[in-house]
Amino acid sequence: METTPATTRSLATEAVHAGREDLAALGLHAAPLDLSTTYPSHDSRAEAARLDEFAATGAQLTGPPVYARLDNPTVARFEQALARLEGTETAVAFASGMAALTATLLARTAAGLRHVVAVRPLYGCSDHLLSSGLLGTEVTWVDPAGIAEAIRPETGLVIVESPANPTLAELDLRALAHSCGTVPLMVDNTFATPVLQRPHESGARIVLHSATKYLGGHGDVLGGVIACDEEFARQLRQIRFATGGVLHPLAGYLLLRGLSTLPVRVRAQSATAAVLARRLADDPRVTRVHYPKLGGAMVAFEVAGDPHEVIAGVRLITPAVSLGSVDTLIQHPGSISHRIVAEDDRRTGGISDRLLRMSVGLEDAEDLWYDLDTALSARRSATRDLEETPRPGGRSPAPEPARR
Ligand SMILES: *Cc1c(COP(=O)(O)O)cnc(C)c1O
C-alpha cells in the first residue's frame, strides 16, 4: 500500500495545490467545473473496452469521462486533494457522509462479511444505520477494550469516531488498529479533519468524512468521502456506479475550494473553541465540559439547568444541527443529532440529556462568549423559576436581562 505519493510538502501547501497541479499547463487558475452528465465519443468499440475494464476492476477511468455517474473530473480533483491531505493512496467521494458509509458497508457485505463491530458514540444516523440493520449488517457494540474479542470470521469492519460525535470522546487509534488484526478499521475523521489527525498513519485502512462539515466549511454543500487504499477504492467506485450516490460536480468544486482554507479555518476556530472551553469549565452554570486533548473546534458541555433554554437564548450563535461551518452553531444532541438513537443507547454512549454540542466558527471569541453567557443566564432564571414555582402552562418566563 506504499504507493501513497511521497509528501514532502506541508499540509498547508497541499491544501491549496493538491488536485490542481495541472492547471497552469492548461492555462487555468481556478479549477474548471464540469457539469456534463454525458460525453461524446464516436468510438464505441473503445468505450465498450473501457466499460468492461471498469466493471472488472473498478479502476478510475483514464481518458475522457463517459457518464457522470461513472466519473467526473471536478470531483476527481477533490478526491485527489483529500487523499493527499489524509495521506492515503486515493479517495472516493459520495453525495453525503451517509452515502459514503452506506457504500462502505455494502462493499463489505458484498464480500460476505456482514458483521460490524462498533464503538459508541457514533454520529446519530451512523448509529441508526447499524442498529436498524437496514443494509443487512449485524452490529456488535463494544467498548474499545472489547474489540478483539468481538471480532468473528464474518466481521468485515470495525467502526469508530474520534473525537466522537457528540461527546468528543477520544480513542487511541493506534491501539485500536492493533486490536482489529486483519479486519479493516474505519475511522470517522469528520471532527478532527486531517489538519489535527490522520488516522491512516495510525493504522486505519478506511477514513470517512462527512465533507458537509469542515471540508466544505461554509454550510452550503453536502458531501461525503472515503480516503483509503486503491484496492478498497475500486470496490467503492463499483458500488457508487451501481447505486448512484455520487457527489455533484458543483459540490466537488466547492469542496476542493473548501480544502484550500481548511488548515487556516480549523486552526483559528480551534483557538477560539479552546478559549470558550476554558471559560465554560470555570463557569458554575456548567457542570461538565468535553474538549478533546487533540484540540479542535467542537466543544460539548453539560449544563446545570435546562439545556433547551440555552438553545432558546442564543442570538449570535445559530441554534442548528450540523457543524464545521465558519459561523458558530449549537444544538441539543438528545433532541436533534442523536434523536434517532434509542434513549438507552444514548446513555450507553455517554450522551446526557443536559449535553449541548457547539461547533465554534470564526467569530470573535468575546462576542461568542457574550452570547453564551447571556443564554446561560436565561437558562438559570428559567431553572430557578422551575424549581421554586410551578410554571403555569409549562411556559418559560422571560430571561433575565443580559449581563456582561
Ligand atoms: C454529519 C456526520 C455524518 C453524516 O454526514 P452527512 O454528510 O450528513 O451525510 C457522519 N459522521 C459524522 C461524525 C457526522 O458529523
The ligand as a Tripos MOL2 file, in Angstrom:
@<TRIPOS>MOLECULE
LIG
   15    15     1     0     0
SMALL
NO_CHARGES

@<TRIPOS>ATOM
      1 C1        -22.7370   14.6600    9.8270 C.3       1 LIG1
      2 C2        -21.9440   13.4600   10.1160 C.ar      1 LIG1
      3 C3        -22.0710   12.3050    9.3440 C.ar      1 LIG1
      4 C4        -23.0740   12.1970    8.2240 C.3       1 LIG1
      5 O1        -22.7260   13.0340    7.1630 O.3       1 LIG1
      6 P1        -23.8100   13.6720    6.1370 P.3       1 LIG1
      7 O2        -22.9260   14.4220    5.2160 O.co2     1 LIG1
      8 O3        -24.7530   14.4940    6.9280 O.co2     1 LIG1
      9 O4        -24.4860   12.5130    5.4790 O.co2     1 LIG1
     10 C5        -21.2370   11.2430    9.6440 C.ar      1 LIG1
     11 N1        -20.3570   11.2920   10.6570 N.ar      1 LIG1
     12 C6        -20.2230   12.3790   11.4280 C.ar      1 LIG1
     13 C7        -19.2390   12.3810   12.5370 C.3       1 LIG1
     14 C8        -21.0110   13.4970   11.1910 C.ar      1 LIG1
     15 O5        -20.8880   14.5690   11.9840 O.3       1 LIG1
@<TRIPOS>BOND
     1     1     2 1
     2     2     3 ar
     3     2    14 ar
     4     3     4 1
     5     3    10 ar
     6     4     5 1
     7     5     6 1
     8     6     7 2
     9     6     8 1
    10     6     9 1
    11    10    11 ar
    12    11    12 ar
    13    12    13 1
    14    12    14 ar
    15    14    15 1
@<TRIPOS>SUBSTRUCTURE
     1 LIG1         1 GROUP 0 **** ****
